[in-house]
Amino acid sequence: MTDIALLTEARYLQPDLHDPYQCQIALEEALLAQALRRLGLSVQRLAWDDAQQDWSRVRAAVLRSTWDYVARQQQFEDWLDQVARQTLLVNRYDLLRWNLDKHYLRDLAEQDVAIVPTLFLERGQQVDLSALTQRFGWDDLIIKPAVGAGASGLLRVRPGEHDAAQASLQQSLQQKAMLLQPFMHSVAQQGEISLCVIGGQVTHAVRKTPKPGDFRVQDDHGGSVHPYWAEPEEIRFAEKAVAACAVPPQYARVDMVRDPAGRLRLMELELIEPELFLRFNPLAARLLAAEIAAIF
């Protein structure tokens, strides 16, 4: 019996030591594994999709770097349903299922969490993109799928490109729900602020910035990450967003930006497999380990 499985992608089980990104993943998970072992727990890193794994032999499974699930959504959802009957999932199964679909943003908005203004376009819906943008005054837009991560399927539509984007959007809506949002120019100018929340409290933060000429802040799109000292307002905002969840998550990452009026807006509340940037605050790994240990 293994106490804790730290779940990753199969390709990361044996990291390529010549790849700085894979070394970074290994470091982050090693910090957490070390903290868990100091609490007397046995730990293994396992691939989430290992068909030979008996999950009933694992007391709890913690999703960490399972980022390939986006391209295998149905397989991942089926896996979640199956594994949840055999072991504890961290975060909780119901939180993971809720957080898979960005309609969760609407739930948070109903709890008075200020999100980036969002139109939820449902599968099969017929839309007139130009009419919508004129109605809301959104000349510069972001279109993205309701289920996705890491800028997967994200499209920026600049002024004058609405007609060209209409066909692409309508084609996407034949297959899945989509989100329509105004482009937050502060992302390109100042980056995106991410606050890591362990046990309901902010432990540390980073600023993610895009490469010149881009707006995507993710590493795989050339973005970079810098330690950041969060302001009290940002800490309150992040902790309020996490507190709005139906049940408290052990870990979360709150991604936020400022709108044109300077107000904080939630971009994403990441509860499934967020990078927690533990390398910038190794103490947070010990705090997370204590949160995980407390579930038994």
C-alpha positions in Angstrom: 0.0 0.0 0.0 1.3 3.5 -1.0 0.1 6.4 1.1 0.4 9.2 -1.6 0.7 9.0 -5.3 1.9 12.2 -7.0 0.3 12.0 -10.5 2.1 13.1 -13.6 2.3 12.4 -17.3 4.1 9.2 -18.3 6.7 11.2 -20.2 7.7 13.0 -17.0 8.3 9.9 -14.9 11.9 9.8 -16.1 12.8 13.5 -16.7 15.1 14.5 -19.4 17.9 16.1 -17.5 18.9 18.1 -20.5 15.4 19.8 -20.5 15.2 22.6 -17.9 11.4 22.5 -17.9 11.3 18.8 -17.1 13.9 19.3 -14.4 11.8 22.0 -13.0 8.8 19.7 -12.8 10.9 17.1 -11.1 12.2 19.6 -8.5 8.7 20.8 -7.6 7.4 17.3 -7.1 10.5 16.3 -5.2 10.0 19.2 -2.8 6.4 17.9 -2.1 7.5 14.3 -1.9 10.2 15.1 0.6 7.8 17.1 2.8 5.3 14.2 2.7 8.0 11.7 3.6 9.0 13.8 6.6 5.5 13.3 7.9 6.0 9.6 7.7 4.0 9.0 4.5 5.2 6.8 1.6 5.2 8.5 -1.7 5.4 7.4 -5.4 5.2 9.4 -8.6 2.8 7.6 -11.0 1.4 8.3 -14.4 -2.3 9.0 -14.1 -3.1 6.9 -17.2 -1.1 3.8 -16.1 -3.6 1.0 -17.0 -1.7 -1.5 -14.9 -2.0 0.5 -11.7 -4.2 -0.8 -8.9 -5.5 2.5 -7.5 -7.1 0.7 -4.5 -3.5 0.2 -3.3 -3.1 4.0 -3.1 -4.5 5.9 -0.1 -4.6 9.2 -1.9 -3.7 10.5 -5.4 -2.6 14.1 -5.8 -2.8 15.5 -9.3 0.3 17.5 -10.1 1.5 17.5 -13.7 -1.2 15.6 -15.6 -1.3 18.3 -18.3 -1.8 15.9 -21.2 -5.4 15.4 -20.1 -6.6 18.3 -22.2 -6.1 16.4 -25.4 -7.7 13.3 -23.9 -10.7 14.9 -22.1 -13.1 12.0 -22.2 -10.5 9.4 -21.2 -9.5 11.7 -18.3 -13.1 12.1 -17.2 -13.7 8.4 -17.3 -10.5 7.8 -15.4 -11.6 10.3 -12.7 -14.9 8.6 -12.3 -13.2 5.2 -12.0 -10.4 6.2 -9.7 -12.6 8.2 -7.3 -14.3 4.9 -6.4 -10.9 3.4 -5.4 -8.9 6.1 -3.7 -9.1 9.6 -2.4 -8.4 12.3 -5.0 -6.7 15.6 -4.1 -8.2 18.0 -4.7 -11.6 16.3 -4.0 -13.3 14.5 -6.9 -16.3 16.9 -6.9 -14.1 19.9 -7.1 -12.1 18.4 -9.9 -15.2 17.7 -12.0 -16.5 21.2 -11.3 -13.3 22.9 -12.3 -12.9 20.9 -15.5 -15.5 23.2 -17.2 -15.0 26.9 -17.2 -18.7 27.4 -16.5 -17.4 27.3 -13.0 -16.6 31.0 -13.5 -20.3 31.7 -13.7 -20.8 30.0 -10.4 -18.1 32.1 -8.8 -19.6 35.3 -10.3 -22.8 34.4 -8.6 -20.8 34.2 -5.3 -19.7 37.8 -5.9 -16.3 37.0 -7.3 -15.3 39.5 -10.0 -14.5 37.5 -13.1 -13.3 38.7 -16.5 -16.6 39.6 -18.3 -17.6 36.4 -20.0 -20.3 35.3 -22.4 -20.9 31.5 -22.2 -21.7 30.2 -25.7 -23.3 26.7 -25.6 -22.7 23.8 -27.9 -24.9 24.1 -31.0 -25.7 27.7 -30.4 -25.9 30.0 -33.4 -24.2 33.4 -32.8 -23.4 36.6 -34.7 -20.0 37.5 -33.5 -20.0 41.0 -34.9 -23.4 41.8 -33.3 -22.2 40.5 -30.0 -19.1 42.5 -30.0 -20.9 45.7 -31.0 -23.5 45.0 -28.2 -20.8 44.7 -25.5 -18.3 47.1 -27.0 -15.6 44.4 -27.2 -13.4 45.2 -30.2 -10.5 43.0 -29.1 -11.6 39.5 -28.1 -10.6 36.2 -26.6 -12.4 33.1 -27.7 -11.6 29.8 -25.9 -13.2 26.4 -25.2 -15.1 25.9 -22.0 -12.8 22.9 -21.4 -9.2 23.5 -21.9 -5.9 24.5 -20.3 -2.6 26.1 -21.1 -4.0 28.4 -23.8 -5.2 25.3 -25.7 -7.7 26.3 -28.4 -7.4 30.0 -27.4 -7.9 32.6 -30.2 -7.5 36.3 -30.1 -9.7 38.3 -32.4 -8.5 41.8 -33.1 -10.5 44.7 -34.5 -11.4 44.0 -38.1 -11.0 40.3 -37.7 -14.5 39.5 -36.4 -16.0 38.4 -39.7 -13.1 36.1 -40.4 -13.4 34.6 -37.0 -17.2 33.9 -37.3 -16.8 30.7 -39.3 -14.2 29.3 -36.9 -16.3 30.1 -33.9 -19.4 28.6 -35.4 -17.5 25.4 -36.4 -16.2 25.1 -32.8 -19.7 25.5 -31.4 -20.8 22.5 -33.4 -18.5 20.4 -31.1 -18.3 22.2 -27.8 -19.2 25.1 -25.6 -17.0 28.2 -25.9 -16.3 31.4 -23.9 -16.2 34.9 -25.3 -14.3 37.6 -23.3 -12.8 41.0 -23.9 -9.1 40.9 -24.3 -7.4 42.2 -21.1 -4.6 44.5 -22.4 -3.0 44.4 -19.0 -1.9 40.8 -19.8 0.3 42.0 -22.6 1.5 45.1 -20.8 1.9 43.8 -17.2 1.4 40.1 -17.3 -0.9 37.9 -15.2 -0.6 37.5 -11.4 -0.9 34.1 -9.9 -1.4 33.6 -6.2 -0.9 30.1 -4.8 -3.3 29.2 -2.0 -2.7 26.3 0.4 -5.4 25.4 2.9 -7.3 28.6 2.1 -4.4 31.0 2.6 -2.0 32.6 0.1 1.5 31.3 0.5 3.3 33.0 -2.4 2.8 34.6 -5.8 4.3 34.9 -9.2 3.9 37.2 -12.2 3.7 35.5 -15.5 4.6 37.6 -18.6 4.4 36.9 -22.3 7.3 37.0 -24.7 7.5 40.3 -26.7 4.7 40.4 -29.3 2.6 37.7 -27.7 -0.1 37.6 -25.1 0.1 34.0 -23.8 2.0 33.8 -20.6 2.5 30.0 -20.5 6.0 28.6 -20.6 5.4 26.6 -23.7 4.4 29.7 -25.6 7.6 31.6 -24.5 6.2 33.2 -21.4 8.3 33.7 -18.3 7.7 33.5 -14.5 9.0 35.9 -11.9 8.6 35.9 -8.1 6.0 38.5 -7.0 5.1 40.1 -3.7 1.3 40.2 -3.7 -0.5 43.3 -2.5 -3.0 42.9 0.4 -5.9 43.6 -2.0 -4.7 40.7 -4.3 -4.4 38.4 -1.3 -7.9 39.2 -0.2 -9.2 38.7 -3.7 -7.5 35.3 -4.1 -8.7 34.0 -0.7 -12.2 35.1 -1.4 -12.2 33.3 -4.7 -11.1 30.0 -3.1 -13.5 30.5 -0.2 -16.4 30.6 -2.8 -15.8 27.0 -3.7 -18.5 24.5 -2.5 -15.9 22.8 -0.3 -12.4 24.0 0.7 -9.6 22.8 -1.7 -6.3 21.7 -0.3 -4.5 23.7 -3.0 -5.5 26.3 -5.6 -3.9 28.8 -7.9 -5.8 32.1 -8.5 -4.9 33.8 -11.8 -5.9 37.4 -12.0 -5.5 40.5 -14.0 -6.6 44.2 -13.8 -9.3 45.5 -16.1 -9.0 48.9 -17.8 -10.4 50.6 -14.7 -7.7 48.9 -12.6 -10.0 46.5 -10.8 -9.0 42.9 -10.1 -10.6 40.3 -12.2 -10.4 36.5 -12.0 -9.0 34.8 -15.1 -9.0 31.3 -13.8 -9.3 29.4 -10.5 -7.0 26.4 -11.0 -7.9 23.4 -8.9 -7.0 20.3 -11.0 -3.2 20.3 -11.8 -2.0 23.9 -11.4 1.7 24.5 -11.3 2.2 25.9 -7.8 5.7 27.3 -8.2 7.0 25.6 -5.1 10.5 26.3 -6.1 9.9 30.0 -5.2 8.7 29.0 -1.7 9.7 25.5 -0.5 7.9 26.2 2.8 4.7 26.0 0.8 5.5 22.4 0.0 5.6 21.6 3.7 2.3 23.4 4.2 0.7 21.4 1.3 2.1 18.2 2.7 0.4 18.9 6.0 -2.9 19.6 4.2 -2.7 16.4 2.3 -1.8 14.4 5.5 -4.8 15.9 7.3 -7.3 14.2 5.0 -6.6 10.8 6.5 
